[in-house]
Amino acid sequence: MSKDPIQAIEQLTKEIHDHIERQGRNVFKRYPLTFALLATFGVSAVVSGFKGFVDEIDILRDNPLALFVLGVVILLFTGSLYKRLNK
C-alpha cells in the first residue's frame, strides 16, 4: 500500500459522506426533529457510556485531578498531531 493509510481513510470517509449527503438530503429536510432527537440521544449515549467506562478505572474515579490532567494532555497531543498532519 503506497498510499498513506490515514489519507486513504479520509478519502473513503469523504466519499461516504458525499453519497449520504446526496441520498439523505430530502429525508433530513422532511424529518428534522426526528433526526435532531436521534442525534441528541446518540451523543448522550456516548457521553454516558464514556462516563461509565471512566468510573470503572479506580485511579480516575478516585482522583478527578488525574482525569483532568489526562484530558488536557490528550487535547494537547491531538492538537499538535493535527498541526503536524495539516502541514
PDB file of N, CA, C and O in Angstrom:
ATOM      1  N   MET A   1       0.861  -1.178   0.000  1.00  0.00           N
ATOM      2  CA  MET A   1       0.000   0.000   0.000  1.00  0.00           C
ATOM      3  C   MET A   1       0.898   1.229   0.000  1.00  0.00           C
ATOM      4  O   MET A   1       1.494   1.568   1.022  1.00  0.00           O
ATOM      5  N   SER A   2       0.994   1.886  -1.132  1.00  0.00           N
ATOM      6  CA  SER A   2       1.867   3.049  -1.246  1.00  0.00           C
ATOM      7  C   SER A   2       1.211   4.322  -0.718  1.00  0.00           C
ATOM      8  O   SER A   2       1.897   5.291  -0.394  1.00  0.00           O
ATOM      9  N   LYS A   3      -0.091   4.316  -0.634  1.00  0.00           N
ATOM     10  CA  LYS A   3      -0.819   5.497  -0.182  1.00  0.00           C
ATOM     11  C   LYS A   3      -0.821   5.549   1.348  1.00  0.00           C
ATOM     12  O   LYS A   3      -0.854   4.514   2.014  1.00  0.00           O
ATOM     13  N   ASP A   4      -0.786   6.748   1.885  1.00  0.00           N
ATOM     14  CA  ASP A   4      -0.850   6.943   3.331  1.00  0.00           C
ATOM     15  C   ASP A   4      -2.181   6.393   3.846  1.00  0.00           C
ATOM     16  O   ASP A   4      -3.233   6.774   3.332  1.00  0.00           O
ATOM     17  N   PRO A   5      -2.164   5.501   4.857  1.00  0.00           N
ATOM     18  CA  PRO A   5      -3.424   4.900   5.322  1.00  0.00           C
ATOM     19  C   PRO A   5      -4.401   5.924   5.890  1.00  0.00           C
ATOM     20  O   PRO A   5      -5.610   5.788   5.706  1.00  0.00           O
ATOM     21  N   ILE A   6      -3.900   6.939   6.570  1.00  0.00           N
ATOM     22  CA  ILE A   6      -4.785   7.966   7.115  1.00  0.00           C
ATOM     23  C   ILE A   6      -5.450   8.734   5.980  1.00  0.00           C
ATOM     24  O   ILE A   6      -6.637   9.053   6.046  1.00  0.00           O
ATOM     25  N   GLN A   7      -4.685   9.022   4.951  1.00  0.00           N
ATOM     26  CA  GLN A   7      -5.238   9.725   3.795  1.00  0.00           C
ATOM     27  C   GLN A   7      -6.278   8.857   3.083  1.00  0.00           C
ATOM     28  O   GLN A   7      -7.292   9.372   2.612  1.00  0.00           O
ATOM     29  N   ALA A   8      -6.037   7.549   3.002  1.00  0.00           N
ATOM     30  CA  ALA A   8      -6.993   6.647   2.371  1.00  0.00           C
ATOM     31  C   ALA A   8      -8.291   6.597   3.169  1.00  0.00           C
ATOM     32  O   ALA A   8      -9.373   6.576   2.582  1.00  0.00           O
ATOM     33  N   ILE A   9      -8.202   6.577   4.496  1.00  0.00           N
ATOM     34  CA  ILE A   9      -9.391   6.574   5.342  1.00  0.00           C
ATOM     35  C   ILE A   9     -10.155   7.879   5.172  1.00  0.00           C
ATOM     36  O   ILE A   9     -11.383   7.875   5.083  1.00  0.00           O
ATOM     37  N   GLU A  10      -9.432   8.999   5.128  1.00  0.00           N
ATOM     38  CA  GLU A  10     -10.078  10.297   4.927  1.00  0.00           C
ATOM     39  C   GLU A  10     -10.809  10.340   3.586  1.00  0.00           C
ATOM     40  O   GLU A  10     -11.922  10.860   3.506  1.00  0.00           O
ATOM     41  N   GLN A  11     -10.202   9.807   2.549  1.00  0.00           N
ATOM     42  CA  GLN A  11     -10.833   9.805   1.222  1.00  0.00           C
ATOM     43  C   GLN A  11     -12.091   8.942   1.235  1.00  0.00           C
ATOM     44  O   GLN A  11     -13.119   9.333   0.683  1.00  0.00           O
ATOM     45  N   LEU A  12     -12.013   7.766   1.864  1.00  0.00           N
ATOM     46  CA  LEU A  12     -13.175   6.887   1.960  1.00  0.00           C
ATOM     47  C   LEU A  12     -14.298   7.556   2.745  1.00  0.00           C
ATOM     48  O   LEU A  12     -15.464   7.477   2.358  1.00  0.00           O
ATOM     49  N   THR A  13     -13.946   8.215   3.851  1.00  0.00           N
ATOM     50  CA  THR A  13     -14.934   8.919   4.659  1.00  0.00           C
ATOM     51  C   THR A  13     -15.602  10.024   3.847  1.00  0.00           C
ATOM     52  O   THR A  13     -16.815  10.213   3.933  1.00  0.00           O
ATOM     53  N   LYS A  14     -14.814  10.751   3.061  1.00  0.00           N
ATOM     54  CA  LYS A  14     -15.369  11.818   2.223  1.00  0.00           C
ATOM     55  C   LYS A  14     -16.332  11.262   1.185  1.00  0.00           C
ATOM     56  O   LYS A  14     -17.397  11.835   0.955  1.00  0.00           O
ATOM     57  N   GLU A  15     -15.966  10.150   0.556  1.00  0.00           N
ATOM     58  CA  GLU A  15     -16.840   9.554  -0.448  1.00  0.00           C
ATOM     59  C   GLU A  15     -18.154   9.081   0.172  1.00  0.00           C
ATOM     60  O   GLU A  15     -19.220   9.277  -0.413  1.00  0.00           O
ATOM     61  N   ILE A  16     -18.085   8.462   1.348  1.00  0.00           N
ATOM     62  CA  ILE A  16     -19.299   8.015   2.038  1.00  0.00           C
ATOM     63  C   ILE A  16     -20.161   9.218   2.410  1.00  0.00           C
ATOM     64  O   ILE A  16     -21.378   9.207   2.221  1.00  0.00           O
ATOM     65  N   HIS A  17     -19.515  10.253   2.941  1.00  0.00           N
ATOM     66  CA  HIS A  17     -20.248  11.462   3.323  1.00  0.00           C
ATOM     67  C   HIS A  17     -20.958  12.075   2.119  1.00  0.00           C
ATOM     68  O   HIS A  17     -22.129  12.442   2.207  1.00  0.00           O
ATOM     69  N   ASP A  18     -20.254  12.185   1.001  1.00  0.00           N
ATOM     70  CA  ASP A  18     -20.856  12.770  -0.199  1.00  0.00           C
ATOM     71  C   ASP A  18     -22.047  11.945  -0.682  1.00  0.00           C
ATOM     72  O   ASP A  18     -23.071  12.501  -1.079  1.00  0.00           O
ATOM     73  N   HIS A  19     -21.913  10.622  -0.648  1.00  0.00           N
ATOM     74  CA  HIS A  19     -23.008   9.740  -1.080  1.00  0.00           C
ATOM     75  C   HIS A  19     -24.220   9.898  -0.170  1.00  0.00           C
ATOM     76  O   HIS A  19     -25.347  10.027  -0.647  1.00  0.00           O
ATOM     77  N   ILE A  20     -23.989   9.887   1.132  1.00  0.00           N
ATOM     78  CA  ILE A  20     -25.092  10.019   2.085  1.00  0.00           C
ATOM     79  C   ILE A  20     -25.743  11.391   1.955  1.00  0.00           C
ATOM     80  O   ILE A  20     -26.962  11.516   2.066  1.00  0.00           O
ATOM     81  N   GLU A  21     -24.940  12.407   1.722  1.00  0.00           N
ATOM     82  CA  GLU A  21     -25.496  13.755   1.576  1.00  0.00           C
ATOM     83  C   GLU A  21     -26.416  13.836   0.374  1.00  0.00           C
ATOM     84  O   GLU A  21     -27.483  14.446   0.443  1.00  0.00           O
ATOM     85  N   ARG A  22     -26.006  13.222  -0.732  1.00  0.00           N
ATOM     86  CA  ARG A  22     -26.860  13.243  -1.934  1.00  0.00           C
ATOM     87  C   ARG A  22     -28.160  12.472  -1.698  1.00  0.00           C
ATOM     88  O   ARG A  22     -29.229  12.920  -2.111  1.00  0.00           O
ATOM     89  N   GLN A  23     -28.071  11.322  -1.041  1.00  0.00           N
ATOM     90  CA  GLN A  23     -29.242  10.468  -0.856  1.00  0.00           C
ATOM     91  C   GLN A  23     -30.139  10.936   0.282  1.00  0.00           C
ATOM     92  O   GLN A  23     -31.361  10.811   0.195  1.00  0.00           O
ATOM     93  N   GLY A  24     -29.554  11.469   1.339  1.00  0.00           N
ATOM     94  CA  GLY A  24     -30.321  11.730   2.543  1.00  0.00           C
ATOM     95  C   GLY A  24     -30.815  13.142   2.726  1.00  0.00           C
ATOM     96  O   GLY A  24     -31.512  13.424   3.701  1.00  0.00           O
ATOM     97  N   ARG A  25     -30.480  14.030   1.832  1.00  0.00           N
ATOM     98  CA  ARG A  25     -30.856  15.438   1.994  1.00  0.00           C
ATOM     99  C   ARG A  25     -32.365  15.605   2.159  1.00  0.00           C
ATOM    100  O   ARG A  25     -32.802  16.354   3.033  1.00  0.00           O
ATOM    101  N   ASN A  26     -33.166  14.930   1.346  1.00  0.00           N
ATOM    102  CA  ASN A  26     -34.622  15.072   1.427  1.00  0.00           C
ATOM    103  C   ASN A  26     -35.162  14.530   2.740  1.00  0.00           C
ATOM    104  O   ASN A  26     -36.072  15.120   3.323  1.00  0.00           O
ATOM    105  N   VAL A  27     -34.618  13.419   3.214  1.00  0.00           N
ATOM    106  CA  VAL A  27     -35.098  12.819   4.452  1.00  0.00           C
ATOM    107  C   VAL A  27     -34.828  13.747   5.623  1.00  0.00           C
ATOM    108  O   VAL A  27     -35.695  13.926   6.478  1.00  0.00           O
ATOM    109  N   PHE A  28     -33.643  14.339   5.678  1.00  0.00           N
ATOM    110  CA  PHE A  28     -33.309  15.256   6.764  1.00  0.00           C
ATOM    111  C   PHE A  28     -34.216  16.483   6.763  1.00  0.00           C
ATOM    112  O   PHE A  28     -34.574  17.001   7.821  1.00  0.00           O
ATOM    113  N   LYS A  29     -34.582  16.945   5.568  1.00  0.00           N
ATOM    114  CA  LYS A  29     -35.457  18.118   5.479  1.00  0.00           C
ATOM    115  C   LYS A  29     -36.888  17.787   5.885  1.00  0.00           C
ATOM    116  O   LYS A  29     -37.592  18.627   6.446  1.00  0.00           O
ATOM    117  N   ARG A  30     -37.316  16.557   5.597  1.00  0.00           N
ATOM    118  CA  ARG A  30     -38.697  16.180   5.933  1.00  0.00           C
ATOM    119  C   ARG A  30     -38.871  15.870   7.410  1.00  0.00           C
ATOM    120  O   ARG A  30     -39.941  16.120   7.966  1.00  0.00           O
ATOM    121  N   TYR A  31     -37.852  15.333   8.054  1.00  0.00           N
ATOM    122  CA  TYR A  31     -37.963  14.902   9.453  1.00  0.00           C
ATOM    123  C   TYR A  31     -36.844  15.504  10.315  1.00  0.00           C
ATOM    124  O   TYR A  31     -36.062  14.753  10.897  1.00  0.00           O
ATOM    125  N   PRO A  32     -36.749  16.819  10.411  1.00  0.00           N
ATOM    126  CA  PRO A  32     -35.630  17.410  11.157  1.00  0.00           C
ATOM    127  C   PRO A  32     -35.691  17.111  12.657  1.00  0.00           C
ATOM    128  O   PRO A  32     -34.653  16.891  13.282  1.00  0.00           O
ATOM    129  N   LEU A  33     -36.879  17.102  13.236  1.00  0.00           N
ATOM    130  CA  LEU A  33     -36.999  16.846  14.664  1.00  0.00           C
ATOM    131  C   LEU A  33     -36.583  15.417  15.007  1.00  0.00           C
ATOM    132  O   LEU A  33     -35.909  15.188  16.011  1.00  0.00           O
ATOM    133  N   THR A  34     -36.981  14.465  14.179  1.00  0.00           N
ATOM    134  CA  THR A  34     -36.615  13.066  14.413  1.00  0.00           C
ATOM    135  C   THR A  34     -35.105  12.902  14.417  1.00  0.00           C
ATOM    136  O   THR A  34     -34.549  12.258  15.306  1.00  0.00           O
ATOM    137  N   PHE A  35     -34.442  13.480  13.428  1.00  0.00           N
ATOM    138  CA  PHE A  35     -33.001  13.334  13.357  1.00  0.00           C
ATOM    139  C   PHE A  35     -32.297  14.118  14.461  1.00  0.00           C
ATOM    140  O   PHE A  35     -31.251  13.687  14.947  1.00  0.00           O
ATOM    141  N   ALA A  36     -32.847  15.250  14.861  1.00  0.00           N
ATOM    142  CA  ALA A  36     -32.263  16.006  15.976  1.00  0.00           C
ATOM    143  C   ALA A  36     -32.357  15.200  17.267  1.00  0.00           C
ATOM    144  O   ALA A  36     -31.405  15.157  18.046  1.00  0.00           O
ATOM    145  N   LEU A  37     -33.506  14.561  17.493  1.00  0.00           N
ATOM    146  CA  LEU A  37     -33.661  13.738  18.694  1.00  0.00           C
ATOM    147  C   LEU A  37     -32.746  12.513  18.663  1.00  0.00           C
ATOM    148  O   LEU A  37     -32.163  12.148  19.684  1.00  0.00           O
ATOM    149  N   LEU A  38     -32.622  11.886  17.506  1.00  0.00           N
ATOM    150  CA  LEU A  38     -31.723  10.733  17.386  1.00  0.00           C
ATOM    151  C   LEU A  38     -30.267  11.141  17.616  1.00  0.00           C
ATOM    152  O   LEU A  38     -29.518  10.430  18.285  1.00  0.00           O
ATOM    153  N   ALA A  39     -29.875  12.276  17.064  1.00  0.00           N
ATOM    154  CA  ALA A  39     -28.508  12.748  17.273  1.00  0.00           C
ATOM    155  C   ALA A  39     -28.264  13.090  18.734  1.00  0.00           C
ATOM    156  O   ALA A  39     -27.200  12.785  19.273  1.00  0.00           O
ATOM    157  N   THR A  40     -29.236  13.720  19.378  1.00  0.00           N
ATOM    158  CA  THR A  40     -29.111  14.047  20.799  1.00  0.00           C
ATOM    159  C   THR A  40     -28.981  12.782  21.635  1.00  0.00           C
ATOM    160  O   THR A  40     -28.144  12.705  22.535  1.00  0.00           O
ATOM    161  N   PHE A  41     -29.819  11.785  21.330  1.00  0.00           N
ATOM    162  CA  PHE A  41     -29.729  10.528  22.053  1.00  0.00           C
ATOM    163  C   PHE A  41     -28.362   9.865  21.831  1.00  0.00           C
ATOM    164  O   PHE A  41     -27.766   9.336  22.770  1.00  0.00           O
ATOM    165  N   GLY A  42     -27.878   9.895  20.603  1.00  0.00           N
ATOM    166  CA  GLY A  42     -26.581   9.289  20.298  1.00  0.00           C
ATOM    167  C   GLY A  42     -25.453   9.941  21.083  1.00  0.00           C
ATOM    168  O   GLY A  42     -24.606   9.248  21.648  1.00  0.00           O
ATOM    169  N   VAL A  43     -25.436  11.259  21.120  1.00  0.00           N
ATOM    170  CA  VAL A  43     -24.395  11.971  21.868  1.00  0.00           C
ATOM    171  C   VAL A  43     -24.518  11.673  23.360  1.00  0.00           C
ATOM    172  O   VAL A  43     -23.514  11.440  24.033  1.00  0.00           O
ATOM    173  N   SER A  44     -25.741  11.680  23.873  1.00  0.00           N
ATOM    174  CA  SER A  44     -25.949  11.381  25.291  1.00  0.00           C
ATOM    175  C   SER A  44     -25.507   9.968  25.633  1.00  0.00           C
ATOM    176  O   SER A  44     -24.913   9.741  26.688  1.00  0.00           O
ATOM    177  N   ALA A  45     -25.791   9.017  24.751  1.00  0.00           N
ATOM    178  CA  ALA A  45     -25.399   7.633  24.987  1.00  0.00           C
ATOM    179  C   ALA A  45     -23.876   7.489  25.012  1.00  0.00           C
ATOM    180  O   ALA A  45     -23.332   6.763  25.844  1.00  0.00           O
ATOM    181  N   VAL A  46     -23.197   8.175  24.107  1.00  0.00           N
ATOM    182  CA  VAL A  46     -21.733   8.099  24.081  1.00  0.00           C
ATOM    183  C   VAL A  46     -21.150   8.707  25.351  1.00  0.00           C
ATOM    184  O   VAL A  46     -20.251   8.122  25.955  1.00  0.00           O
ATOM    185  N   VAL A  47     -21.647   9.870  25.765  1.00  0.00           N
ATOM    186  CA  VAL A  47     -21.145  10.526  26.972  1.00  0.00           C
ATOM    187  C   VAL A  47     -21.403   9.652  28.196  1.00  0.00           C
ATOM    188  O   VAL A  47     -20.521   9.475  29.037  1.00  0.00           O
ATOM    189  N   SER A  48     -22.602   9.111  28.291  1.00  0.00           N
ATOM    190  CA  SER A  48     -22.944   8.254  29.428  1.00  0.00           C
ATOM    191  C   SER A  48     -22.090   6.988  29.441  1.00  0.00           C
ATOM    192  O   SER A  48     -21.615   6.568  30.497  1.00  0.00           O
ATOM    193  N   GLY A  49     -21.898   6.390  28.289  1.00  0.00           N
ATOM    194  CA  GLY A  49     -21.050   5.195  28.196  1.00  0.00           C
ATOM    195  C   GLY A  49     -19.615   5.496  28.563  1.00  0.00           C
ATOM    196  O   GLY A  49     -18.970   4.706  29.253  1.00  0.00           O
ATOM    197  N   PHE A  50     -19.107   6.630  28.109  1.00  0.00           N
ATOM    198  CA  PHE A  50     -17.732   7.007  28.445  1.00  0.00           C
ATOM    199  C   PHE A  50     -17.593   7.261  29.945  1.00  0.00           C
ATOM    200  O   PHE A  50     -16.589   6.890  30.554  1.00  0.00           O
ATOM    201  N   LYS A  51     -18.598   7.891  30.532  1.00  0.00           N
ATOM    202  CA  LYS A  51     -18.570   8.126  31.979  1.00  0.00           C
ATOM    203  C   LYS A  51     -18.554   6.805  32.741  1.00  0.00           C
ATOM    204  O   LYS A  51     -17.816   6.654  33.714  1.00  0.00           O
ATOM    205  N   GLY A  52     -19.364   5.855  32.300  1.00  0.00           N
ATOM    206  CA  GLY A  52     -19.370   4.532  32.922  1.00  0.00           C
ATOM    207  C   GLY A  52     -18.029   3.831  32.772  1.00  0.00           C
ATOM    208  O   GLY A  52     -17.563   3.162  33.695  1.00  0.00           O
ATOM    209  N   PHE A  53     -17.413   3.985  31.608  1.00  0.00           N
ATOM    210  CA  PHE A  53     -16.096   3.394  31.365  1.00  0.00           C
ATOM    211  C   PHE A  53     -15.045   4.010  32.288  1.00  0.00           C
ATOM    212  O   PHE A  53     -14.225   3.292  32.859  1.00  0.00           O
ATOM    213  N   VAL A  54     -15.067   5.327  32.434  1.00  0.00           N
ATOM    214  CA  VAL A  54     -14.105   6.018  33.293  1.00  0.00           C
ATOM    215  C   VAL A  54     -14.332   5.643  34.754  1.00  0.00           C
ATOM    216  O   VAL A  54     -13.375   5.518  35.519  1.00  0.00           O
ATOM    217  N   ASP A  55     -15.595   5.461  35.147  1.00  0.00           N
ATOM    218  CA  ASP A  55     -15.898   5.089  36.530  1.00  0.00           C
ATOM    219  C   ASP A  55     -15.347   3.706  36.894  1.00  0.00           C
ATOM    220  O   ASP A  55     -15.152   3.409  38.073  1.00  0.00           O
ATOM    221  N   GLU A  56     -15.098   2.867  35.896  1.00  0.00           N
ATOM    222  CA  GLU A  56     -14.538   1.541  36.151  1.00  0.00           C
ATOM    223  C   GLU A  56     -13.033   1.596  36.435  1.00  0.00           C
ATOM    224  O   GLU A  56     -12.476   0.636  36.968  1.00  0.00           O
ATOM    225  N   ILE A  57     -12.376   2.688  36.094  1.00  0.00           N
ATOM    226  CA  ILE A  57     -10.939   2.830  36.319  1.00  0.00           C
ATOM    227  C   ILE A  57     -10.753   3.533  37.655  1.00  0.00           C
ATOM    228  O   ILE A  57     -11.067   4.714  37.802  1.00  0.00           O
ATOM    229  N   ASP A  58     -10.228   2.775  38.640  1.00  0.00           N
ATOM    230  CA  ASP A  58     -10.161   3.264  40.021  1.00  0.00           C
ATOM    231  C   ASP A  58      -9.425   4.590  40.157  1.00  0.00           C
ATOM    232  O   ASP A  58      -9.914   5.501  40.826  1.00  0.00           O
ATOM    233  N   ILE A  59      -8.256   4.712  39.533  1.00  0.00           N
ATOM    234  CA  ILE A  59      -7.439   5.920  39.732  1.00  0.00           C
ATOM    235  C   ILE A  59      -8.140   7.161  39.167  1.00  0.00           C
ATOM    236  O   ILE A  59      -8.001   8.255  39.714  1.00  0.00           O
ATOM    237  N   LEU A  60      -8.885   6.992  38.084  1.00  0.00           N
ATOM    238  CA  LEU A  60      -9.589   8.138  37.501  1.00  0.00           C
ATOM    239  C   LEU A  60     -10.854   8.469  38.287  1.00  0.00           C
ATOM    240  O   LEU A  60     -11.223   9.637  38.408  1.00  0.00           O
ATOM    241  N   ARG A  61     -11.525   7.437  38.824  1.00  0.00           N
ATOM    242  CA  ARG A  61     -12.729   7.662  39.616  1.00  0.00           C
ATOM    243  C   ARG A  61     -12.383   8.334  40.941  1.00  0.00           C
ATOM    244  O   ARG A  61     -13.102   9.224  41.397  1.00  0.00           O
ATOM    245  N   ASP A  62     -11.274   7.906  41.563  1.00  0.00           N
ATOM    246  CA  ASP A  62     -10.913   8.413  42.879  1.00  0.00           C
ATOM    247  C   ASP A  62     -10.118   9.709  42.839  1.00  0.00           C
ATOM    248  O   ASP A  62      -9.977  10.381  43.861  1.00  0.00           O
ATOM    249  N   ASN A  63      -9.597  10.068  41.672  1.00  0.00           N
ATOM    250  CA  ASN A  63      -8.746  11.242  41.575  1.00  0.00           C
ATOM    251  C   ASN A  63      -9.164  12.087  40.359  1.00  0.00           C
ATOM    252  O   ASN A  63      -8.623  11.913  39.268  1.00  0.00           O
ATOM    253  N   PRO A  64     -10.116  12.990  40.549  1.00  0.00           N
ATOM    254  CA  PRO A  64     -10.578  13.795  39.410  1.00  0.00           C
ATOM    255  C   PRO A  64      -9.479  14.682  38.818  1.00  0.00           C
ATOM    256  O   PRO A  64      -9.530  15.019  37.636  1.00  0.00           O
ATOM    257  N   LEU A  65      -8.497  15.058  39.623  1.00  0.00           N
ATOM    258  CA  LEU A  65      -7.391  15.859  39.092  1.00  0.00           C
ATOM    259  C   LEU A  65      -6.604  15.064  38.055  1.00  0.00           C
ATOM    260  O   LEU A  65      -6.184  15.618  37.039  1.00  0.00           O
ATOM    261  N   ALA A  66      -6.403  13.780  38.301  1.00  0.00           N
ATOM    262  CA  ALA A  66      -5.709  12.929  37.327  1.00  0.00           C
ATOM    263  C   ALA A  66      -6.502  12.846  36.033  1.00  0.00           C
ATOM    264  O   ALA A  66      -5.922  12.876  34.947  1.00  0.00           O
ATOM    265  N   LEU A  67      -7.821  12.740  36.136  1.00  0.00           N
ATOM    266  CA  LEU A  67      -8.672  12.701  34.947  1.00  0.00           C
ATOM    267  C   LEU A  67      -8.574  14.010  34.176  1.00  0.00           C
ATOM    268  O   LEU A  67      -8.499  14.003  32.947  1.00  0.00           O
ATOM    269  N   PHE A  68      -8.573  15.141  34.893  1.00  0.00           N
ATOM    270  CA  PHE A  68      -8.447  16.450  34.262  1.00  0.00           C
ATOM    271  C   PHE A  68      -7.108  16.583  33.543  1.00  0.00           C
ATOM    272  O   PHE A  68      -7.059  17.017  32.392  1.00  0.00           O
ATOM    273  N   VAL A  69      -6.024  16.210  34.219  1.00  0.00           N
ATOM    274  CA  VAL A  69      -4.685  16.308  33.622  1.00  0.00           C
ATOM    275  C   VAL A  69      -4.581  15.396  32.404  1.00  0.00           C
ATOM    276  O   VAL A  69      -4.029  15.793  31.378  1.00  0.00           O
ATOM    277  N   LEU A  70      -5.108  14.178  32.511  1.00  0.00           N
ATOM    278  CA  LEU A  70      -5.095  13.266  31.371  1.00  0.00           C
ATOM    279  C   LEU A  70      -5.859  13.858  30.190  1.00  0.00           C
ATOM    280  O   LEU A  70      -5.408  13.760  29.049  1.00  0.00           O
ATOM    281  N   GLY A  71      -7.005  14.467  30.454  1.00  0.00           N
ATOM    282  CA  GLY A  71      -7.782  15.100  29.390  1.00  0.00           C
ATOM    283  C   GLY A  71      -7.026  16.233  28.721  1.00  0.00           C
ATOM    284  O   GLY A  71      -7.042  16.351  27.496  1.00  0.00           O
ATOM    285  N   VAL A  72      -6.361  17.072  29.516  1.00  0.00           N
ATOM    286  CA  VAL A  72      -5.583  18.187  28.954  1.00  0.00           C
ATOM    287  C   VAL A  72      -4.423  17.658  28.117  1.00  0.00           C
ATOM    288  O   VAL A  72      -4.152  18.180  27.035  1.00  0.00           O
ATOM    289  N   VAL A  73      -3.740  16.630  28.608  1.00  0.00           N
ATOM    290  CA  VAL A  73      -2.611  16.042  27.862  1.00  0.00           C
ATOM    291  C   VAL A  73      -3.101  15.479  26.530  1.00  0.00           C
ATOM    292  O   VAL A  73      -2.455  15.672  25.500  1.00  0.00           O
ATOM    293  N   ILE A  74      -4.232  14.788  26.546  1.00  0.00           N
ATOM    294  CA  ILE A  74      -4.771  14.229  25.299  1.00  0.00           C
ATOM    295  C   ILE A  74      -5.147  15.344  24.328  1.00  0.00           C
ATOM    296  O   ILE A  74      -4.882  15.231  23.131  1.00  0.00           O
ATOM    297  N   LEU A  75      -5.759  16.417  24.825  1.00  0.00           N
ATOM    298  CA  LEU A  75      -6.102  17.537  23.944  1.00  0.00           C
ATOM    299  C   LEU A  75      -4.857  18.197  23.361  1.00  0.00           C
ATOM    300  O   LEU A  75      -4.839  18.549  22.182  1.00  0.00           O
ATOM    301  N   LEU A  76      -3.819  18.367  24.176  1.00  0.00           N
ATOM    302  CA  LEU A  76      -2.571  18.941  23.664  1.00  0.00           C
ATOM    303  C   LEU A  76      -1.945  18.032  22.615  1.00  0.00           C
ATOM    304  O   LEU A  76      -1.454  18.507  21.591  1.00  0.00           O
ATOM    305  N   PHE A  77      -1.962  16.724  22.869  1.00  0.00           N
ATOM    306  CA  PHE A  77      -1.401  15.762  21.914  1.00  0.00           C
ATOM    307  C   PHE A  77      -2.151  15.797  20.591  1.00  0.00           C
ATOM    308  O   PHE A  77      -1.538  15.848  19.525  1.00  0.00           O
ATOM    309  N   THR A  78      -3.490  15.769  20.661  1.00  0.00           N
ATOM    310  CA  THR A  78      -4.257  15.772  19.414  1.00  0.00           C
ATOM    311  C   THR A  78      -4.117  17.099  18.676  1.00  0.00           C
ATOM    312  O   THR A  78      -4.132  17.126  17.446  1.00  0.00           O
ATOM    313  N   GLY A  79      -3.981  18.198  19.413  1.00  0.00           N
ATOM    314  CA  GLY A  79      -3.763  19.491  18.764  1.00  0.00           C
ATOM    315  C   GLY A  79      -2.442  19.543  18.027  1.00  0.00           C
ATOM    316  O   GLY A  79      -2.374  20.036  16.901  1.00  0.00           O
ATOM    317  N   SER A  80      -1.383  19.034  18.658  1.00  0.00           N
ATOM    318  CA  SER A  80      -0.079  19.038  17.993  1.00  0.00           C
ATOM    319  C   SER A  80      -0.061  18.042  16.834  1.00  0.00           C
ATOM    320  O   SER A  80       0.577  18.297  15.813  1.00  0.00           O
ATOM    321  N   LEU A  81      -0.747  16.921  16.980  1.00  0.00           N
ATOM    322  CA  LEU A  81      -0.837  15.955  15.888  1.00  0.00           C
ATOM    323  C   LEU A  81      -1.573  16.567  14.706  1.00  0.00           C
ATOM    324  O   LEU A  81      -1.175  16.377  13.557  1.00  0.00           O
ATOM    325  N   TYR A  82      -2.634  17.293  14.982  1.00  0.00           N
ATOM    326  CA  TYR A  82      -3.388  17.960  13.922  1.00  0.00           C
ATOM    327  C   TYR A  82      -2.502  18.960  13.170  1.00  0.00           C
ATOM    328  O   TYR A  82      -2.518  19.021  11.941  1.00  0.00           O
ATOM    329  N   LYS A  83      -1.730  19.741  13.932  1.00  0.00           N
ATOM    330  CA  LYS A  83      -0.853  20.724  13.288  1.00  0.00           C
ATOM    331  C   LYS A  83       0.164  20.043  12.388  1.00  0.00           C
ATOM    332  O   LYS A  83       0.439  20.521  11.287  1.00  0.00           O
ATOM    333  N   ARG A  84       0.731  18.919  12.851  1.00  0.00           N
ATOM    334  CA  ARG A  84       1.724  18.209  12.035  1.00  0.00           C
ATOM    335  C   ARG A  84       1.111  17.609  10.793  1.00  0.00           C
ATOM    336  O   ARG A  84       1.705  17.683   9.717  1.00  0.00           O
ATOM    337  N   LEU A  85      -0.065  17.014  10.913  1.00  0.00           N
ATOM    338  CA  LEU A  85      -0.704  16.393   9.760  1.00  0.00           C
ATOM    339  C   LEU A  85      -1.263  17.412   8.789  1.00  0.00           C
ATOM    340  O   LEU A  85      -1.453  17.107   7.612  1.00  0.00           O
ATOM    341  N   ASN A  86      -1.529  18.621   9.265  1.00  0.00           N
ATOM    342  CA  ASN A  86      -2.122  19.657   8.418  1.00  0.00           C
ATOM    343  C   ASN A  86      -1.081  20.361   7.559  1.00  0.00           C
ATOM    344  O   ASN A  86      -1.445  21.115   6.656  1.00  0.00           O
ATOM    345  N   LYS A  87       0.190  20.138   7.813  1.00  0.00           N
ATOM    346  CA  LYS A  87       1.249  20.811   7.038  1.00  0.00           C
ATOM    347  C   LYS A  87       1.366  20.260   5.649  1.00  0.00           C
ATOM    348  O   LYS A  87       2.206  20.715   4.872  1.00  0.00           O
TER     349      LYS A  87
END
